[in-house]
């Protein structure tokens, strides 16, 4: 079952209303739905393996058995064995490996003392490991030992950049929220569903990898229907868990501390993602080697949050966003309202630019913090060194090309192609203003240039200039291949800005386009005698070129060219090339002769996606007969 965004949102909206009105009944329905998944898999496993179990029992009991009976039992056992081989490893698979620096209690007693305190307050069972990573995040991961059947190990993941940007109290608020997902204050059922949602996606992905190329007819249809529906129906419960985790943090850490931690994560996280790392990677323009102190520089800035005031725009973006059904987490505004803040006052904001104590220094110690930071510096440099050198070489070539073209530009010797190339090269080295000047110049000379509208629209929107919307609208109206990407950009743009009505408008257009695209692909995937054909409509020069290339294939006897009349994207023609090949009863032919000739023709003609080639051994094919009736369809005939 394929879901578009509108259907998904509609189900969640109905489910939220039902859950508020009948919370216990809603939980019961989710439980029954979860059990349905387990039940189906176990039933199919037992049902399909029963013949194999029968064979094994007869072997153990040494019962006499007719050889033909053995043959039939083995044949009917095969689907069950195939099902078990393709399904059991995925169902019982351990979670993906969890990477990070493992922290020990003896080395970091202050950190573990804080964790122990929070575990008691939140009523959390023991953690198997506490891992330190390079990510700007903190999370709790429950890794199943037996796949969807559970037996979970608990891991606490601490991202060093996040820990370094918070005070101990602020970090405590973050950890309480994460640990609350394991809390004894949550019902066992809620935790089970929460974990099942996390595990199912990983299990299904692994199952598809195992069965790649030969999907199971017993599992694939069920999974395609069950997984999207279960995720949508249990989504409401997952969001309830997020609200409960915030309330737990509010109770144990206090409203102001929780609010400051949420706001500060938007400020520092936005700075790291959108300012620090992009600026660092721009150094490739003039440095052949990556810096050896990337994380040292990042943490230095995070230790002094007063330097982050320019990052207020990232907070504004977060405050503008509305809760959606992509993420189970509520939006920042809703989370702050739970904490008792209807808006972000200057007083509250001022606390975000002051770091009285650094949680990383207090809980890890200055020496250990320095060692961890140096390790991250070293690992990051090793990871990017090769790609950095390659990028540096490319950038130097680009800068040289720009220099040559700019010299031509001073002499007014640039062609339209040169201007377009210069605009793209300028973007390649982050010279957006220069690129925009050249793109505007191109539009003056050719106002309908789709590629220019598409590129200029993206640059303008990146600069928060809404004039880019019209450029993307122009691009998608003239080139259907850009429609999906343009609508996706515009949907994400208005979602980021918190303009729900406009984001929904583009989301609906995107869903409608993808639905039409799916129908178009299906319509073009099959050619039969029941289709309606019309004249190909190509110029004589084009058909002459096709005829010449076909004549180079001695196997071809006749060639017919028509268009298939289609309903979806009818402005993009769909050409059918019908080939009748030479065939003889006296000559042995490969069983793949039709396929081999099709491959040869596709390579020679450089067939585009809106073409299809049909090869038959004689002219008695119903499709070929129907094509023959179209005027001027015969474009090649060999006596």
C-alpha positions as CSV (number, residue, x, y, z in Angstrom):
1,X,0.0,0.0,0.0
2,X,1.5,3.3,-1.1
3,X,0.9,6.3,1.1
4,X,1.1,9.9,0.1
5,X,1.6,12.7,2.7
6,X,-2.1,13.8,2.7
7,X,-3.3,10.2,3.4
8,X,-0.7,9.8,6.2
9,X,-1.7,13.1,7.7
10,X,-5.4,12.3,7.5
11,X,-5.0,9.0,9.3
12,X,-2.9,10.6,12.1
13,X,-5.4,13.4,12.5
14,X,-8.3,10.9,12.8
15,X,-6.2,8.8,15.2
16,X,-5.2,11.7,17.4
17,X,-8.9,12.6,17.9
18,X,-9.8,9.0,18.6
19,X,-6.8,8.6,21.1
20,X,-7.9,11.7,23.0
21,X,-11.5,10.5,23.2
22,X,-10.8,6.8,23.9
23,X,-7.1,6.5,25.1
24,X,-7.4,2.9,26.4
25,X,-9.2,1.6,23.4
26,X,-6.6,3.3,21.1
27,X,-3.8,1.5,23.0
28,X,-5.7,-1.8,22.7
29,X,-6.0,-1.3,18.9
30,X,-2.3,-0.5,18.6
31,X,-1.5,-3.7,20.6
32,X,-3.7,-5.8,18.4
33,X,-2.1,-4.3,15.4
34,X,1.4,-5.1,16.7
35,X,0.4,-8.7,17.6
36,X,-1.0,-9.0,14.0
37,X,2.5,-8.5,12.7
38,X,4.1,-11.0,15.0
39,X,1.2,-13.5,14.4
40,X,1.4,-13.3,10.7
41,X,5.1,-13.9,10.5
42,X,4.9,-16.8,13.0
43,X,1.9,-18.4,11.3
44,X,3.6,-18.2,7.8
45,X,6.8,-19.6,9.3
46,X,5.0,-22.6,10.8
47,X,2.6,-23.1,7.9
48,X,5.3,-23.1,5.2
49,X,7.8,-25.1,7.2
50,X,5.3,-27.8,8.1
51,X,6.2,-30.0,5.1
52,X,9.9,-29.7,6.0
53,X,9.2,-30.6,9.6
54,X,7.2,-33.6,8.3
55,X,10.2,-34.8,6.3
56,X,12.5,-34.3,9.3
57,X,10.1,-36.3,11.5
58,X,10.0,-39.2,9.0
59,X,13.7,-39.3,8.8
60,X,14.1,-39.4,12.6
61,X,11.4,-42.1,12.9
62,X,12.9,-44.0,10.0
63,X,9.5,-44.5,8.4
64,X,9.4,-46.2,4.9
65,X,8.6,-43.6,2.3
66,X,7.9,-44.0,-1.5
67,X,10.6,-42.1,-3.6
68,X,7.9,-40.1,-5.4
69,X,6.3,-39.1,-2.1
70,X,9.8,-37.9,-1.0
71,X,10.0,-35.9,-4.2
72,X,6.7,-34.2,-3.8
73,X,7.3,-33.4,-0.1
74,X,10.7,-31.9,-0.8
75,X,9.1,-29.8,-3.6
76,X,6.4,-28.4,-1.4
77,X,8.9,-27.8,1.4
78,X,11.0,-25.5,-0.8
79,X,8.8,-22.3,-0.3
80,X,8.9,-22.7,3.4
81,X,12.7,-23.2,3.5
82,X,13.1,-20.2,1.2
83,X,10.8,-18.1,3.4
84,X,12.8,-19.1,6.5
85,X,16.2,-18.3,4.9
86,X,15.0,-14.9,3.7
87,X,13.0,-13.9,6.9
88,X,14.5,-15.4,10.0
89,X,18.0,-13.7,9.8
90,X,16.2,-10.4,9.5
91,X,13.7,-11.0,12.3
92,X,16.4,-12.2,14.7
93,X,19.1,-9.8,13.5
94,X,20.9,-7.7,16.1
95,X,20.7,-3.9,15.6
96,X,23.2,-2.0,13.5
97,X,26.6,-1.5,15.2
98,X,26.7,1.5,17.6
99,X,30.0,3.4,17.4
100,X,31.6,5.8,20.0
101,X,34.2,6.1,22.7
102,X,33.1,3.9,25.6
103,X,33.3,5.8,28.9
104,X,34.1,3.9,32.1
105,X,32.8,4.6,35.6
106,X,36.3,4.6,37.1
107,X,37.6,7.2,34.7
108,X,34.6,9.6,34.9
109,X,33.0,9.3,38.4
110,X,31.2,12.7,38.2
111,X,29.5,11.8,34.9
112,X,28.4,8.4,36.2
113,X,27.3,9.9,39.5
114,X,25.0,12.2,37.5
115,X,23.7,9.4,35.4
116,X,23.1,7.2,38.5
117,X,21.1,10.0,40.1
118,X,19.0,10.5,37.0
119,X,18.4,6.8,36.6
120,X,17.0,6.6,40.1
121,X,14.7,9.6,39.7
122,X,13.5,8.6,36.2
123,X,13.2,4.8,37.2
124,X,15.5,3.5,34.5
125,X,17.1,0.1,34.5
126,X,20.9,-0.2,34.0
127,X,22.7,1.1,30.9
128,X,25.0,-1.3,29.2
129,X,27.3,1.4,27.9
130,X,27.8,5.2,27.8
131,X,29.4,6.3,24.5
132,X,30.9,9.6,23.5
133,X,30.6,10.6,19.9
134,X,31.4,13.5,17.5
135,X,27.7,14.2,16.8
136,X,25.8,17.3,18.1
137,X,23.2,15.1,19.8
138,X,22.3,13.1,22.8
139,X,20.1,10.0,22.7
140,X,19.2,6.7,24.2
141,X,19.4,3.6,22.0
142,X,17.8,0.3,22.9
143,X,19.5,-2.3,20.7
144,X,17.6,-5.7,20.3
145,X,19.6,-8.9,20.6
146,X,16.7,-10.9,19.0
147,X,15.5,-8.5,16.4
148,X,11.8,-7.7,16.7
149,X,11.5,-10.2,19.5
150,X,13.4,-7.9,21.8
151,X,15.8,-8.5,24.7
152,X,17.2,-5.0,24.6
153,X,20.5,-3.5,25.6
154,X,20.4,0.2,26.7
155,X,23.1,2.6,25.4
156,X,23.4,6.3,26.3
157,X,25.0,8.3,23.5
158,X,26.6,11.7,24.4
159,X,27.7,13.9,21.6
160,X,30.8,15.9,22.8
161,X,29.9,19.1,20.9
162,X,26.5,19.1,22.6
163,X,27.8,18.4,26.0
164,X,30.4,21.2,25.6
165,X,27.7,23.7,24.7
166,X,25.6,23.1,27.9
167,X,25.9,23.6,31.6
168,X,25.5,20.6,33.9
169,X,21.9,21.6,34.7
170,X,21.1,22.0,31.0
171,X,22.7,18.7,30.2
172,X,20.7,17.1,33.0
173,X,17.4,18.3,31.4
174,X,18.4,16.8,28.1
175,X,19.4,13.5,29.6
176,X,16.2,13.3,31.6
177,X,14.2,13.6,28.4
178,X,16.2,10.8,26.8
179,X,16.1,8.5,29.8
180,X,12.4,9.1,30.2
181,X,11.9,6.9,27.1
182,X,13.2,4.0,29.2
183,X,11.4,5.1,32.3
184,X,9.4,2.9,34.6
185,X,7.0,5.8,34.8
186,X,6.0,4.9,31.2
187,X,3.9,1.8,30.8
188,X,5.6,-1.3,29.6
189,X,3.2,-1.3,26.6
190,X,4.2,2.2,25.6
191,X,7.9,1.3,25.7
192,X,7.2,-1.9,23.7
193,X,5.5,0.0,20.9
194,X,8.1,2.8,21.0
195,X,10.9,0.2,20.5
196,X,8.9,-1.8,18.0
197,X,8.6,1.2,15.8
198,X,12.4,1.7,15.9
199,X,13.2,-1.9,15.2
200,X,10.7,-2.7,12.5
201,X,12.2,-0.3,9.9
202,X,15.7,-1.7,10.4
203,X,14.3,-5.3,10.2
204,X,12.4,-4.7,7.0
205,X,15.4,-3.0,5.4
206,X,17.6,-6.0,6.2
207,X,14.9,-8.4,5.0
208,X,14.7,-6.5,1.6
209,X,18.5,-6.8,1.3
210,X,18.4,-10.5,1.9
211,X,15.6,-11.1,-0.6
212,X,16.9,-8.6,-3.2
213,X,16.1,-9.8,-6.7
214,X,13.8,-12.5,-5.5
215,X,11.2,-11.1,-3.1
216,X,9.1,-13.5,-1.1
217,X,5.5,-13.7,-2.3
218,X,4.5,-14.6,1.3
219,X,6.1,-11.7,3.1
220,X,6.5,-8.8,0.7
221,X,2.8,-7.9,0.0
222,X,2.1,-8.1,3.8
223,X,5.1,-5.9,4.7
224,X,4.2,-3.3,2.1
225,X,0.7,-3.0,3.6
226,X,1.5,-3.5,7.3
227,X,4.6,-1.4,7.9
228,X,3.2,2.0,6.6
229,X,-0.1,1.5,8.3
230,X,1.4,0.4,11.7
231,X,3.8,3.3,11.6
232,X,1.0,5.8,10.9
233,X,-1.4,4.4,13.5
234,X,1.3,4.1,16.2
235,X,2.7,7.6,15.4
236,X,0.3,9.2,17.8
237,X,1.5,7.0,20.7
238,X,5.2,7.9,19.8
239,X,4.4,11.6,20.0
240,X,2.6,11.1,23.3
241,X,5.8,9.6,24.6
242,X,7.7,12.7,23.5
243,X,5.3,14.9,25.4
244,X,5.6,12.7,28.5
245,X,9.4,12.8,28.3
246,X,9.3,16.7,28.2
247,X,6.9,16.7,31.2
248,X,9.3,14.4,33.1
249,X,12.2,16.8,32.4
250,X,10.0,19.7,33.5
251,X,9.3,18.0,36.8
252,X,12.9,17.1,37.6
253,X,14.9,19.9,36.0
254,X,12.7,22.9,36.1
255,X,11.0,24.9,33.4
256,X,13.6,27.6,32.8
257,X,16.5,25.1,32.6
258,X,14.6,22.9,30.1
259,X,13.6,25.9,28.0
260,X,17.2,27.2,27.9
261,X,18.6,23.8,26.9
262,X,16.0,23.6,24.1
263,X,16.8,27.1,22.8
264,X,20.5,26.7,23.2
265,X,20.5,23.5,21.1
266,X,18.8,25.4,18.3
267,X,21.4,28.2,18.5
268,X,24.5,26.1,18.8
269,X,23.3,23.3,16.6
270,X,22.3,25.7,13.8
271,X,25.7,27.5,14.2
272,X,27.6,24.2,13.9
273,X,25.6,22.8,11.0
274,X,25.0,26.0,8.9
275,X,27.9,28.3,9.8
276,X,30.9,26.6,11.3
277,X,31.2,23.5,9.1
278,X,30.4,25.2,5.7
279,X,33.0,28.0,6.5
280,X,35.5,25.3,7.5
281,X,35.0,23.4,4.2
282,X,35.4,26.7,2.2
283,X,39.1,26.7,3.2
284,X,39.6,24.1,0.6
285,X,39.8,26.9,-1.9
286,X,43.2,28.0,-0.6
287,X,44.5,25.1,1.6
288,X,45.6,21.8,0.1
289,X,45.3,20.0,3.5
290,X,42.3,20.0,5.9
291,X,42.9,21.8,9.2
292,X,44.2,19.6,12.0
293,X,42.1,21.3,14.7
294,X,38.5,21.3,13.4
295,X,36.9,20.1,16.7
296,X,39.2,22.2,18.8
297,X,38.0,25.3,17.0
298,X,34.3,24.2,17.2
299,X,34.5,23.6,20.9
300,X,36.3,26.9,21.5
301,X,33.3,28.8,20.0
302,X,30.8,26.7,21.9
303,X,32.6,27.4,25.2
304,X,31.9,31.1,24.6
305,X,28.2,31.2,23.6
306,X,28.1,35.0,23.5
307,X,29.8,34.6,20.1
308,X,26.7,32.8,18.8
309,X,24.4,35.9,18.8
310,X,24.5,35.9,14.9
311,X,22.9,32.5,15.1
312,X,19.6,33.9,16.3
313,X,18.2,33.4,12.8
314,X,18.4,29.6,13.4
315,X,16.3,30.0,16.5
316,X,13.8,32.2,14.6
317,X,13.5,29.5,11.9
318,X,12.9,26.8,14.6
319,X,10.2,29.0,16.3
320,X,8.5,29.5,13.0
321,X,8.1,25.8,12.3
322,X,4.9,24.0,13.1
323,X,4.6,20.4,14.4
324,X,4.3,18.1,11.4
325,X,4.0,14.3,10.9
326,X,7.5,13.8,9.6
327,X,9.0,13.8,13.1
328,X,7.4,12.5,16.2
329,X,8.9,15.3,18.2
330,X,6.6,18.4,18.6
331,X,7.9,21.7,17.3
332,X,9.9,24.0,19.5
333,X,7.0,26.3,20.2
334,X,4.8,23.5,21.5
335,X,7.6,22.1,23.7
336,X,8.2,25.6,25.2
337,X,4.4,25.9,25.9
338,X,4.5,22.7,27.9
339,X,7.3,24.3,29.9
340,X,5.1,27.4,30.5
341,X,6.7,29.7,27.9
342,X,4.4,31.1,25.3
343,X,7.2,33.2,23.8
344,X,11.0,33.6,24.0
345,X,11.6,36.7,26.1
346,X,14.9,38.7,26.1
347,X,15.5,37.6,29.7
348,X,15.2,33.9,28.7
349,X,17.3,34.4,25.6
350,X,20.0,36.2,27.6
351,X,20.6,33.0,29.7
352,X,21.4,31.2,26.4
353,X,24.4,33.4,25.7
354,X,26.0,32.7,29.1
355,X,27.8,29.5,30.1
356,X,28.7,29.7,33.8
357,X,30.1,26.2,33.8
358,X,30.9,23.8,30.9
359,X,29.4,20.3,31.4
360,X,32.2,18.7,29.4
361,X,34.9,20.2,31.6
362,X,33.1,19.5,34.9
363,X,32.0,15.9,34.1
364,X,34.9,14.7,32.0
365,X,37.7,16.8,33.3
366,X,39.9,19.3,31.4
367,X,42.6,16.8,30.6
368,X,40.3,14.1,29.3
369,X,38.2,16.7,27.4
370,X,41.4,17.9,25.7
371,X,42.4,14.3,24.8
372,X,38.9,13.5,23.4
373,X,39.0,16.7,21.3
374,X,42.4,16.0,19.9
375,X,41.2,12.4,19.0
376,X,38.2,13.9,17.2
377,X,40.5,16.3,15.4
378,X,42.8,13.5,14.3
379,X,39.9,11.1,13.2
380,X,38.1,13.9,11.3
381,X,41.3,14.9,9.4
382,X,42.0,11.3,8.5
383,X,38.4,10.8,7.2
384,X,38.3,13.9,5.0
385,X,42.0,14.1,3.9
386,X,41.6,12.2,0.7
387,X,38.4,13.9,-0.4
388,X,39.8,17.3,0.7
389,X,42.9,16.9,-1.6
390,X,40.7,15.8,-4.5
391,X,38.4,18.8,-3.9
392,X,41.4,21.2,-3.7
393,X,42.6,20.0,-7.1
394,X,39.2,20.5,-8.6
395,X,38.8,24.0,-7.1
396,X,42.2,25.1,-8.5
397,X,41.1,24.0,-12.0
398,X,37.8,25.8,-11.5
399,X,39.6,29.0,-10.4
400,X,41.8,28.8,-13.5
401,X,38.8,28.4,-15.8
402,X,37.1,31.3,-14.1
403,X,40.2,33.5,-14.7
404,X,40.3,32.6,-18.4
405,X,36.6,33.3,-18.9
406,X,36.8,36.6,-16.9
407,X,39.6,37.7,-19.2
408,X,37.3,37.0,-22.2
409,X,34.5,38.8,-20.4
410,X,36.5,42.0,-20.2
411,X,36.7,41.9,-24.0
412,X,33.0,41.2,-24.5
413,X,33.8,37.9,-26.2
414,X,31.6,35.6,-24.0
415,X,28.9,33.5,-25.7
416,X,25.7,32.5,-23.9
417,X,27.3,29.1,-23.3
418,X,30.4,30.8,-21.8
419,X,28.2,33.0,-19.5
420,X,26.3,29.9,-18.3
421,X,29.5,28.1,-17.7
422,X,31.0,31.0,-15.8
423,X,27.9,31.3,-13.6
424,X,28.1,27.6,-12.6
425,X,31.9,27.8,-12.0
426,X,31.3,30.8,-9.7
427,X,28.8,28.8,-7.7
428,X,31.3,25.9,-7.6
429,X,33.6,28.2,-5.5
430,X,30.8,29.8,-3.5
431,X,30.8,33.1,-5.4
432,X,27.0,33.4,-5.3
433,X,26.8,37.2,-6.1
434,X,28.9,36.9,-9.2
435,X,26.9,33.8,-10.3
436,X,23.6,35.7,-9.8
437,X,24.8,38.7,-11.9
438,X,25.6,36.3,-14.8
439,X,22.3,34.5,-14.5
440,X,20.3,37.7,-14.5
441,X,22.3,38.7,-17.7
442,X,21.3,35.4,-19.3
443,X,17.6,35.9,-18.5
444,X,17.7,39.3,-20.2
445,X,18.9,37.6,-23.4
446,X,16.7,34.5,-23.0
447,X,13.8,34.9,-20.5
448,X,12.6,31.3,-21.0
449,X,15.8,29.5,-20.1
450,X,14.6,26.8,-17.8
451,X,18.0,25.9,-16.4
452,X,18.7,29.5,-15.5
453,X,15.4,29.9,-13.7
454,X,16.0,26.7,-11.8
455,X,19.5,27.6,-10.6
456,X,18.7,31.3,-9.9
457,X,15.6,30.3,-7.9
458,X,17.6,28.0,-5.6
459,X,20.3,30.7,-5.0
460,X,17.7,33.3,-4.1
461,X,15.8,31.0,-1.7
462,X,19.1,30.1,-0.1
463,X,19.5,33.8,0.6
464,X,16.0,33.9,2.0
465,X,14.8,35.9,-1.0
466,X,11.2,34.8,-2.0
467,X,11.7,36.0,-5.5
468,X,13.2,32.6,-6.0
469,X,9.7,31.0,-5.7
470,X,8.6,32.4,-9.1
471,X,11.8,31.3,-10.8
472,X,11.2,27.7,-9.6
473,X,7.5,27.9,-10.6
474,X,8.6,29.0,-14.1
475,X,11.2,26.1,-14.3
476,X,8.7,23.4,-13.2
477,X,6.0,24.7,-15.6
478,X,8.3,24.3,-18.6
479,X,10.3,21.1,-17.7
480,X,8.4,18.2,-16.1
481,X,11.8,16.5,-15.1
482,X,12.3,19.4,-12.6
483,X,8.8,19.3,-11.1
484,X,9.4,16.9,-8.3
485,X,12.6,18.7,-7.1
486,X,11.1,22.2,-7.4
487,X,8.0,21.3,-5.5
488,X,10.1,19.5,-2.8
489,X,12.2,22.6,-2.4
490,X,9.2,24.9,-2.1
491,X,7.4,22.6,0.4
492,X,10.5,22.4,2.6
493,X,11.0,26.2,2.3
494,X,7.6,27.1,3.6
495,X,7.7,24.4,6.2
496,X,11.0,25.8,7.5
497,X,9.4,29.3,7.6
498,X,6.3,27.9,9.5
499,X,3.9,28.9,6.8
500,X,1.6,25.9,7.1
501,X,-0.9,26.8,4.4
502,X,1.7,27.3,1.7
503,X,3.7,24.3,2.7
504,X,0.6,22.2,2.6
505,X,-0.2,23.6,-0.8
506,X,3.1,22.5,-2.2
507,X,2.9,19.2,-0.4
508,X,-0.4,18.5,-2.0
509,X,0.9,19.4,-5.4
510,X,3.9,17.2,-4.8
511,X,1.7,14.2,-3.9
512,X,-0.5,14.8,-6.9
513,X,2.5,14.9,-9.2
514,X,4.0,11.8,-7.8
515,X,0.7,9.9,-8.1
516,X,0.4,11.0,-11.7
517,X,4.0,10.1,-12.3
518,X,3.4,6.6,-10.9
519,X,0.4,6.2,-13.2
520,X,2.5,7.4,-16.2
521,X,5.3,4.9,-15.5
522,X,2.7,2.1,-15.3
523,X,1.1,3.3,-18.5
524,X,4.4,3.3,-20.3
525,X,5.7,0.1,-18.9
526,X,3.4,-2.1,-21.0
527,X,2.8,-2.2,-24.7
528,X,0.0,-4.4,-26.1
529,X,-2.4,-4.8,-29.0
530,X,-5.1,-3.2,-26.8
531,X,-3.2,0.2,-26.9
532,X,-4.1,3.0,-29.2
533,X,-1.4,4.1,-31.6
534,X,-1.0,7.2,-33.8
535,X,1.6,8.5,-36.3
536,X,5.1,9.1,-34.9
537,X,5.2,12.8,-36.0
538,X,9.0,12.9,-36.4
539,X,10.7,14.9,-39.1
540,X,12.0,13.0,-42.2
541,X,15.6,13.8,-41.2
542,X,15.1,12.0,-37.9
543,X,13.4,8.9,-39.4
544,X,16.2,8.8,-42.0
545,X,18.8,8.7,-39.3
546,X,16.9,5.9,-37.5
547,X,16.5,4.0,-40.7
548,X,20.3,4.2,-41.4
549,X,21.2,2.9,-38.0
550,X,18.7,0.0,-38.2
551,X,20.1,-1.0,-41.6
552,X,23.4,-1.8,-39.9
553,X,21.6,-4.7,-38.1
554,X,21.3,-7.5,-40.6
555,X,18.8,-9.3,-38.4
556,X,16.1,-6.7,-38.9
557,X,13.6,-7.4,-41.7
558,X,11.0,-4.6,-41.0
559,X,10.7,-1.7,-38.6
560,X,7.6,0.2,-37.7
561,X,7.5,3.5,-35.7
562,X,4.4,4.9,-34.0
563,X,3.4,6.8,-30.9
564,X,1.3,5.3,-28.1
565,X,-1.7,7.5,-27.2
566,X,-1.3,8.1,-23.4
567,X,-3.3,9.9,-20.8
568,X,-0.6,11.0,-18.3
569,X,2.0,13.6,-19.3
570,X,0.6,13.4,-22.9
571,X,2.9,16.4,-23.8
572,X,5.8,13.9,-23.6
573,X,5.4,11.5,-26.6
574,X,6.0,7.8,-26.1
575,X,7.4,6.2,-29.2
576,X,7.1,2.5,-30.0
577,X,9.7,0.9,-32.4
578,X,8.4,-2.4,-33.6
579,X,11.0,-4.7,-35.1
580,X,10.3,-7.8,-37.2
581,X,13.6,-9.8,-37.4
582,X,14.6,-12.5,-39.8
583,X,13.9,-16.0,-38.6
584,X,14.4,-19.4,-40.1
585,X,13.2,-22.9,-39.1
586,X,16.4,-24.3,-40.6
587,X,18.8,-22.3,-38.4
588,X,19.3,-22.8,-34.7
589,X,18.7,-19.6,-32.8
590,X,19.4,-18.5,-29.3
591,X,16.4,-18.4,-27.0
592,X,17.5,-14.8,-26.2
593,X,17.6,-13.7,-29.8
594,X,14.9,-11.1,-29.4
595,X,16.5,-9.7,-26.3
596,X,20.0,-9.6,-27.9
597,X,18.7,-7.6,-30.9
598,X,16.8,-5.3,-28.6
599,X,20.0,-4.5,-26.7
600,X,21.9,-3.9,-29.9
601,X,19.3,-1.5,-31.2
602,X,19.1,0.4,-27.9
603,X,22.8,0.9,-27.9
604,X,22.9,2.0,-31.6
605,X,19.9,4.3,-31.4
606,X,20.8,5.6,-27.9
607,X,17.2,5.0,-26.8
608,X,15.7,7.6,-24.5
609,X,13.3,6.7,-21.6
610,X,10.3,7.8,-23.7
611,X,11.1,5.1,-26.3
612,X,10.3,1.3,-26.3
613,X,11.5,-1.3,-28.6
614,X,9.5,-4.5,-29.4
615,X,11.3,-7.3,-31.3
616,X,9.4,-10.3,-32.7
617,X,10.4,-13.2,-34.9
618,X,7.6,-12.8,-37.4
619,X,5.0,-10.3,-38.4
620,X,2.1,-12.2,-37.0
621,X,2.3,-10.4,-33.6
622,X,-0.9,-8.6,-32.7
623,X,1.0,-5.5,-31.7
624,X,2.9,-5.4,-35.0
625,X,-0.3,-5.9,-37.0
626,X,-1.9,-3.0,-35.2
627,X,1.1,-0.8,-35.8
628,X,1.0,-1.7,-39.6
629,X,-2.4,0.0,-39.8
630,X,-1.0,3.4,-38.9
631,X,-0.1,5.6,-41.8
632,X,3.6,6.0,-42.5
633,X,4.5,3.6,-39.7
634,X,6.8,1.5,-41.9
635,X,10.2,3.2,-41.8
636,X,12.4,0.3,-42.9
637,X,11.9,-2.8,-45.0
638,X,14.6,-5.3,-46.2
639,X,13.8,-7.5,-49.1
